[in-house]
Amino acid sequence: MMRDPVEKGEYRGVAVCAALAIIAVVIGVAAVVADEAVLGLAAAVVGVAAAGVGALVDVRRSRAEDSLWEARSQARRLRRQLDQLQAAVAEDRQITGSRDDADGSDLPPGTDTRDWEIDPVSGLLRERHLAVLLQQVVAAARRKVLPVSVVFWELDGLGAAPTDACEQALTVLGAVVGRALRESDAVFRLGDVVAGGVLVDTAEPGAIIVADRVRDALRASPVGDSLTVSAGIACYPSHALDAAELVARAGQALEAARACGYERDHVAVASHD
């Protein structure tokens, strides 16, 4: 069975400590036999060295144990949060069911859906969960040295459209984005006509593929002749090193894509400066 580097280093330290102790004993015995004070001093020095190596091994072992417990605690905390989020998603999907229209006509009059975890129009997570989840994802990625990508999709040409038209378009976009992403990813409704995806273990090339997959699926849908999206991409750690900066860089990339004109159905990636 393979041993990890910390465990190998600990065994090597113990071996060195034992060897030094044996040498100290041998020199001490020789000093007694030969009645040489110099040999006795040498034995004492070797003994001190053995004690130092032993102390170093103990410190390294303690640090390794502390790091292991911290990692396990972080993993358990993240798992609990993800389980709670998944439970909320499953519950709200059961409540909302399969929705084919965006006007909420199948809900009782006056129903307030603002406190729902899932937006009933788009079928996506509420924006208020983005900051917490992304912070946790980036923290886990930093510990495991994995990439994370954020992709924003904005429906083109709906800035002045009626609310009903925006909601119908967002319903289509939510369905398309939900099918394009993996179960491990998370998708949020951001504002009136924007969807945002958090892609775990995904670097810039993979994020571009996902952004294009959504655009292609939207074009292939029954409303593909009337709806297009622009997309902005930012990645950890190549574009940003924390969750807030990652969102800001993805927003800037989306603005750059929008500046190219909505008829171009454009995708922009954050700069590396």
N, C-alpha and C positions, 0 to 999 in steps of 0.2 A: 504493500500500500504506500502510495506517495505521501510524503510529509510536506507541509507548507514551509516556506522559508523561515518564519519565526521559530517554528518548532525545531527545524534543523539548526538554527543559530543557537537555540537554548541548549541542545544536546552538545554542540561543539564547545560552548562555554563551560558546561559541567565537566566535559572531558579535560579541558585545559586546567580547570580548577583542581580536579583530582590529580592530574599529572604534576602540577606544581606542589600540591600537598605531599605527594609521594617523594618528590625531589627534596623538599624541605626536611622530611623525616630522614631520608638517606644522608643528607648533609649533616643533620643534627647528630645522627648516630656516629658518623665519621668524626665529627668534632669531639664527641665524648671519648671515642677510642683513641684519637690522635692527640687529645688535649690541646686543640688549637682554637684559640678565641676567634680567629678570622673565619674559620668554618662555622662556628656558632653564629657569628654575625650574618654570614651568607645564608644560613638556614633561616634566620629571622626575617631577612629581606624576602626570601622566596615565600615564606609563610604569609607575609603581608601582601605580596602579589597575589597569592592564592585567595586570600580573603577579599582583595579588591575585585578579582574576577568573579568571585561568588556573589558579591554585592551587585555588580553590573548585571549578571544573569538574573538576579532577583528583580532588579528594577525593570529590565526589559520584559520579564514575564508579567509583572504587575501592569505595565503599560499595555501589553498585548491583551491581557484579560479585560482591562478597562475599555479598550477600543472594541473588543468583541461584544461586551455587554451594551455599549452605546449603540453599536450597529444593530443588535437584536432589538433593543428598545425602539429605535427609529423605525425598523421594519414593522414591528407590531403596531406602532402608532399609525403608520401609513396604511397598513392593512385594515385597521379599524375604520379609518376615515373613508377608504375606498369601499368597504363593505356597506357603510352607512349610505354613501352616495349611490351605490348600486341598488340598495334596497329602496331608496327614495325614487330612483328612476323607474324600477319595476312597478312600484306602487302607483306612480302617476301615469305610467303607460297603461296600466290596467284600468285606471279611472277614465282616462281620455279615450281609450280604445283606438280603433282605426278611424282617423278623421280624413274625410275626402273634401270637406269644405273648410274655408278659413274664417267664416263669419261667426262661428260659435252658435249657430242656430239650433244645434242639438242639445245645448245646455239650457237649464231652467232660466227664465228671465231674471236678470239682475245678479246672476252668478258672478262673484268676484274671483278671478283666477290669478290675481297678482301675487298671492302667497304660494302658488304652486311651484314645486321644484322644476317641473317641466313646463315650458311655454306651450300652451295648447294650440297655438297657431302654427308654429314651426316644428313642434315635436322635439325641440332642442333644450338643453339645459339653460337655466336662467343665467344672465350675465353676472349676477352677484356671486356665483360660485367660481368664476374664472380665477380670481386672484388667489384664493385659498388653494385650489387644486393645482394651479400652475406653480405656485411657490413650493408645494410639496414635491411635484414632479421634478422641478429643477434641483431641489435639494437631494433627492434620490439619485438623479443623473450625475450630480457633482461627486457624490460619494462613489458611484460605480464607474465614473468616467465614461458616460454615455451621452450622445447628442439628444437634443430636444428641439422640435420645430413648432413654430406658431404660424398658422396660415389664416388670413382674413379674406373672405369672399364678400364682395359687395355687388348687389344687383345694379346693373347699369340703367341709367335713364329714368329712374323712378323718383327723383327728387321732388317733383311737383305733382306726382300721381295721387289720386284719391287713396284714402286709407284702405278701402276694400281691395283695390288693385295691388297695393303693396303687400297686404296680408296674403292674398292669393299667390303672388309671386314668391313670397317667403316660405309658404307652405311647400311649394315645388322645390325650392332650394334646400330646405331642411331635409326633405325626403332624399334628394340626390346626394347631399353631403353625407347623410347618415349611412347610405349604402356604400359610399366610396371609401369610408374609413374603416379601420379595424376595431374590434371590440375593445382593445386596450386603449384606444384613443378617446378623446372627449370632444364634443361639439357644443357650442354655445350660441344662443341668439344674442347679438350685440346691436342694440338700437332697432331701427325700423326695417332696414334692408341689408343687414350684415350678419354673416355667420362666421364664427371663429373656431378653428380646430387646434387642439393641442396634441401633437404627434410624438409619442414616446419612442425613444431609441431610433430617431429618424434624423438624418443629416440633410443638408441642402439638396442634394440630388433626389433623394426620396420625397422630400416635400414638394419639389417641382413636379414630380410624377403625380403625386396626389392632387395638386392644384389643377393640373391638366386633365386628370381623370374626371374631376368634378365638372370642368368646362365641357369636356366631350360628352359626358352623360346628360348635361343640361341641353346641349345642342341636339342630342338624339331624342329628347323627350318630346311629347306632343306640343309643347309650347316653345320648342327650341328656335322657332323662327322669330319669336318676339322677345325672348329673354337671353341676356348675356351677363356674365360676371367678370369683374376685374379682381385680381388676387394680389395680395402682398405677403411676403414670406420673410421671416427672421428666424435664425437658428442659434441655439446655445451649443457650444461656447464661441462659435465663429463670429457672431454679430453682437452678442450681449452676454453678460455674466450673471444676471439676476432676472427674476420674473418681471419686475416692473419695466426694466430696460428692454426686455424681450418684447413685451407688448407695444412699447413705444416705437421700437424699430420696425415691427410688423405694420403698425399704423402708418409710419412714414413710407414704407414700401408700397402700401396700398394707395396712398396719395400719389406716389410717383406713377403707379399703374393707371390711376384714374386720369392723370394729367395727359396721358397718351390718347385719350378719347375713348368713349365707351364702345364705339363701333368696332374697335380693334380687339376687344375681348382680351385684355392684356394681363400678363403676369409679371410682377417685378419682385426682385430679391433685394434685401437690405444690403447696403454697401459694407465693406469690411473696414472702413476707416474708424 
